[in-house]
Amino acid sequence: MDRPLSLLQILGGFGFSAIIGGVGYKRQALDTSGVLGAIITGTLIFGLGGWAWGLLLIVFFVSSSALSFYRAREKENLAEKFAKGHRRDLGQALANGGAAALLALLSRFFPLDQQSAGMWFAACAGAMASVNADTWATELGVLSPRPPRLITTCKRVEIGTSGGITWMGIGASLGGALLIGLLSGASALVLRRGWTETGLLVWAATAGGAAGSLFDSLLGATVQAIYWCETCQKETERPVHRCDTETQALRGWQWLNNDRVNFLASVVGALVAAGLYWGWQ
């Protein structure tokens, strides 16, 4: 998890990220700007963090993309609520991978001692667990047979409402966070960090991911920008609705769109994971 900086590793990260971006574009999981975002974040995460960091990004991308296409027809009616569709653009790529990329960069400028060096990786795992948990919760939670309840008031809301949660979504969220946690622990085993380090990474990443996902829902229910389409008489996260009508601000902070909510949630996931890792050292 900590190793000398290598130009070859950075170039390898660029090449591998370009391949992943190209595959994502061909599979319609990324648009043109999303490929650029994948290359930027992937190069930093792979090139500066190493294969263990990059593996978390790959698993997030593959699992979240697969779930976005799962029972896609049943989710079509919800597209008008969400800010964007299943094809990720530059903003989404940076929102999901930006925190981990920033951590990879910071780990090079502010290296820690041998005992604490794993904290940077734990923070990365927490960030990726957060976005993975949130994506799983969204993609599977909307398929719940029971209507969601707002996280702040427990009142029933329409499916797809920002801040709405279901037990199915919560379970999916925990599963998404746990997957990243297990992978981070497996990386520690491969690198012969020992069982204590392995268990700590699994626990820290999973808890960070769950915390970040809940924080995402809390922001969605309180201060995320939500708009109203007068033509369709519907709430949406889009400043311009799918019907091409310019929407009216309904509630929340207009600068806080869904991408920024996702990024802030990943920062929370990183902080929780790093704090747990540091506290148990």
C-alpha angles and dihedrals in degrees: 000000000000117000140144116285112259129194088208089055091052092049089047090051090051093049095046092046090051090053092049090047091050092050090047091052093049091049089048092241091118134035123215095277090044089060089056090050091049091051093049096048095036094051092051095043096044097033099046102024102037136225095312091058092043093051090062091053092049094050091048092050096046097044096043093046092049092050092048088062094042109111087345094167091061089054097049094094089056094057091087090063098047121079092232142010131247093282105089118222132198093279093052093046092052092043093053100038102022097090093050091047091050090049091051089053094047091049088064096047095042108032117184129217120275094265095052101032091101090067091081090054091046089053091050090049091050092051094049092043089055096054091041092050092048093049093048090047091052098043096045101026093063088061092060113127089221123069117253125251125220110257093226101047105014089231117146115257136178119282110270095027113146109254094020115133136188133188088247090054093047091051091049090049092054090047092052092048092046092052091058090043092054092048092051089050092048089052089054090053093050089050089049096241092147135246094282092058090044095053092044093053093048091050096042096046095045093048091045091050093049091048092048093049092051090048088053090055091047092054090046091055096046121022109006112116111261124181138198125227109212092193096054096027091228139125117242143168090228123099085207114036124224089258087063092249116141104238130221124240107256105174144332133047110313093217091056104083127166095271092055091046089054092049093049090048090053089051089054090049090051093049093049093048093046091047093051092046093048093045093054096047 
